[in-house]
Amino acid sequence: MTYSDFTERIQSLDFPTYEADFPKSKANPVVVYQKGIDRSITSDGVIVFPQAEIIIHLVTERKDVASQPKLEKWLKANDFLFKMSDRYWDRENNFYITEYRFFIQ
C-alpha cells in the first residue's frame, strides 16, 4: 500500500480527517494523519522493501473513550498493525491527543 492509497482509505472514517495539520476549529473528534519515518530498504539505489511510518492523532476536547474504540476498530478492519504510542493534553491548543503509529509497505 502506498501513502496515497492510505490517504484515500482514511477518508472512509466517520471522523473529519486532516493531513499533517491540526484543525483550528473545535469540531471534535477529528483525525490528523501524516507520514513519519521512511524505513524502506534499498539495494543499489533501488527500493526493494518499501516501508513508511504512519502517525495518526485522534484530537478530542477531552479524553474520549467512545472515539478511541471506533478508530481502533477501523484500524483493525483495515489490517493496520497499530500501536497507541502516546496520549497527552495539548495545553497550547486546548485539546486531548491520542497518538497511533504503524507502518505501511
C-alpha positions as CSV (number, residue, x, y, z in Angstrom):
1,M,0.0,0.0,0.0
2,T,1.3,3.4,-0.9
3,Y,0.8,6.6,1.2
4,S,-1.6,7.9,-1.4
5,D,-3.6,4.6,-1.1
6,F,-3.7,5.1,2.6
7,T,-4.9,8.7,2.3
8,E,-7.8,7.6,0.1
9,R,-8.7,4.8,2.6
10,I,-8.6,7.1,5.7
11,Q,-11.3,9.3,4.1
12,S,-13.8,6.5,4.9
13,L,-13.5,7.2,8.6
14,D,-16.6,8.6,10.4
15,F,-14.4,11.5,11.7
16,P,-13.2,14.6,9.8
17,T,-9.6,14.0,8.6
18,Y,-6.8,16.4,8.0
19,E,-3.3,15.7,6.6
20,A,-0.5,16.9,8.8
21,D,-2.3,20.0,10.1
22,F,-4.2,20.3,13.4
23,P,-7.6,21.9,12.9
24,K,-8.1,25.4,14.2
25,S,-11.8,24.8,14.9
26,K,-13.2,22.8,17.9
27,A,-15.1,20.3,15.8
28,N,-14.5,17.1,17.7
29,P,-13.4,14.4,17.2
30,V,-11.0,14.8,14.3
31,V,-8.2,12.6,12.9
32,V,-4.9,14.2,11.8
33,Y,-2.5,11.9,9.9
34,Q,0.9,12.2,8.4
35,K,3.8,10.2,7.0
36,G,6.5,9.6,9.6
37,I,9.9,7.9,9.1
38,D,10.7,6.2,5.8
39,R,12.3,2.8,6.7
40,S,12.4,1.5,3.2
41,I,15.3,-0.9,2.4
42,T,17.3,-0.2,-0.7
43,S,19.8,-2.2,-2.7
44,D,22.0,-0.5,-5.4
45,G,19.8,2.6,-5.1
46,V,16.6,0.7,-5.8
47,I,13.8,0.3,-3.1
48,V,13.4,-3.4,-2.6
49,F,11.2,-3.3,0.5
50,P,9.2,-0.1,0.9
51,Q,8.1,0.7,4.5
52,A,6.8,4.1,5.7
53,E,5.6,5.0,9.1
54,I,2.1,6.5,9.5
55,I,1.2,8.7,12.5
56,I,-2.4,9.2,13.4
57,H,-3.6,11.7,16.0
58,L,-7.1,11.5,17.4
59,V,-7.9,15.0,18.5
60,T,-10.7,15.5,21.0
61,E,-11.9,18.1,23.6
62,R,-11.1,15.7,26.5
63,K,-10.2,12.0,26.8
64,D,-12.8,10.4,24.6
65,V,-13.5,6.8,25.5
66,A,-16.1,6.5,22.7
67,S,-14.0,7.7,19.8
68,Q,-10.9,5.6,20.6
69,P,-12.6,2.2,20.1
70,K,-14.2,3.4,16.8
71,L,-10.8,4.5,15.4
72,E,-9.1,1.3,16.7
73,K,-11.9,-0.8,15.1
74,W,-11.3,0.9,11.8
75,L,-7.5,0.4,12.0
76,K,-8.1,-3.4,12.8
77,A,-10.6,-3.7,10.0
78,N,-8.0,-2.3,7.5
79,D,-5.3,-4.6,8.8
80,F,-3.1,-1.9,10.2
81,L,-0.8,-3.3,13.0
82,F,-1.0,-0.2,15.1
83,K,0.3,0.8,18.5
84,M,-1.1,3.5,20.7
85,S,2.1,5.4,21.2
86,D,1.1,8.4,23.3
87,R,-1.8,10.3,25.0
88,Y,-1.5,13.8,26.2
89,W,-3.2,17.2,26.8
90,D,-2.1,19.9,24.4
91,R,-2.2,23.0,26.6
92,E,-1.4,25.4,23.9
93,N,-4.4,24.4,21.7
94,N,-6.6,23.1,24.5
95,F,-7.3,19.6,23.2
96,Y,-6.5,16.0,24.0
97,I,-4.4,13.9,21.6
98,T,-4.2,10.1,21.3
99,E,-1.4,9.1,19.0
100,Y,-1.2,5.9,17.0
101,R,1.7,4.6,14.9
102,F,2.1,1.8,12.3
103,F,3.9,1.0,9.1
104,I,2.6,0.5,5.5
105,Q,4.5,-1.3,2.8
